């Protein structure tokens, strides 16, 4: 989503040495108050709102707050890969349906396995 937003808004493809990290935003998609005046909000249609913020010094470093139906809130970081490695601890790992390590089988998360 962050890559598509960046392409839609800036016409830019996120390529090395830049990367993307996503985490679930437990703050409900709210931009911190000191940064809010500098953020720009984009409404991409019913239920999909994106807030974008970047530093003037390097407009290729971007923070997104993504809100889907005001229910699912994500934070996206586009930054240099070396800087993003420090965020790897903070960013949540993906759960649910995904390919296993061998890329030939699908791993099903335990909460889906036990669903009745």
N, C-alpha and C positions, 0 to 999 in steps of 0.2 A: 504494500500500500504506500509506504513512504517513497519508494522509487517511482511509482506512478504519479504520486502527488508532485514530486520534484520535476518530473518530466512535463506534467500538465501545467504547472505554475511557471517554471523557468525554462522549459524546453531543454533540460539537461539530463543526461544519462549519468547515473552515479557509477563511476569507474575508479579503479585504483589510482592513487593510494588511498582513496576514500572508501568507506564501508558504511553499513547500516546495522543498527541494533534496535530491537523493539522490546518494550516491556509493557506490562499491564500497569495502567496508571490508577493507583488506589486513591488518588486525590480527586478523582472524578473529572479529569480533563481540564482542570482549572490551572491556568498559567499563573505562576507565582506573581504576587502583586507588584513587586518592583519591576518586573519584566513586561507586564501586561500592556503598558502604553506603547511598547515597541513592537508588539506582535500584530500580525495581520490575520484576520479571520476570513476563511473561504467556505462558502456553502455550496457543496457539490450535489445538491438535490435532497430529496426527502430522507431525512435521518442521517446524513453524512456530512459532518462539519469538521473542518481542519483548521487549526491555528498554527501559523508558521512564524518562526523567529530565527534570525541569523545575526551574527556580529558584523559590524561594518568593516572590521579589519579583514575578514575572510568570509565572503558571502557563500562560499562552498560548504561551510560548516553550518548545519541547520538543525533546529529542534522542531519537531511536530508534536502537537497534541491532537489526537484523532478521536472523534466521538461518533459512535454508530448508534443511532436511535436513542441517544442520551442514556445508553445502558452499558455498552462496552466502551471503555476508555483506554486508549493506548498512547504511549509516549514513544516517539521514534527519534533516534539520534543518527545524523549523518555527519561523520567526522573522519579524520585520518585514522586508519586501521590501528596504528600504535596507540592512539588515545582511546580508542574504543575497547581495547583489551582490558583497560581498567574498569570499564562498565560491565564486563561480562559477569561479574559477581552479582551486580544489581539487577541485571536483566533476567527476567524469568525464562525458564526453559519451556519449550513447547510441549504441551501434553495433548493426548488424544491420538487420533489416527496418524501414523507416520511410518515411513519406511525404517526397517531395522538397519543395523550396521552393515549387513551384507548386501543391502539394496535390492534383495530378491524377495523379501517377505515383508509383510506389513505387521507392525507392532500395534497391538490394541491396548490402550491404557486400562489399568485395573478397574477404574470406575465404570467404563463401558462394558467390560467383561461381566461384571456383576449386576448389570442393569436388568431389571425384569419388568 
